[in-house]
Amino acid sequence: MFVAWRDMERTGLKVAQEAVVPLWERTRHFRIYSSQLIPGPLQTGAYIAALLTALMRRRGIPDDIEEAVRVRLEKQRIIETGDHRFAVVLEESVLRHPIGGAEVMVGQLGNLLTMSTLPSISLGIIPLGADRTSMWPPEGFFMFDTAEVTVELVSGHLTITQPHEIAMYAMTFAELAELSVYGKAARALITAAIQSLDEDGPGHNQGT
């Protein structure tokens, strides 16, 4: 099922955020792959605000950023409640895209380091130098148990529910996970990205 953003977000971003809360609450096993952004469950408030503000301006959406940020942050409570499990795979390049500027991104990456140690989260990062011959970066996607997969496109939101298609995404996620590094190796990549942002900050090369 495809829904255009202009239909989903006609009354603002808050309603669109609230619409997925029941799905999040009933899902036990999340599998998330992203090649562009830190995914929603791991985002800070400042990172969310930067993303949603850009979307609001680009799509001409009514301004309800504060309420939408609050709803998205409230959804994150499931990370530490119940028996929800999150398997997240990111491309290393995601760590290098400074959304909201260097200060916001440093805070976001610091939060990623912290959340990567939670027992409910498995965080894998695919290094930039990984051999991608057999599995190149596909579109980003969220898997909710084996019930559905969602994909965000430029023009709208795609929901996939056919079992054979969901199985394809599950296989793709498994292959992407095999390319990933975890634990100390993943945290080293995050730390290197933070250091790079610090080096490029306002005081760099200015004697401050």
Secondary structure, DSSP 4 states (H G I P E B T S, - for coil): -EEEHHHHTTT-HHHHHHHTHHHHHH-SEEEEEESSS--GGG--HHHHHHHHHHHHHHHT----HHHHHHHHHHHGGGGGSTT-EEEEEEEGGGGG--TT-HHHHHHHHHHHHHHTTSTTEEEEEE-TTS--SS------EEEETTTEEEEE-SSEEEEE--HHHHHHHHHHHHHHHHH-B-HHHHHHHHHHHHHHHHHTSTTTTTT-
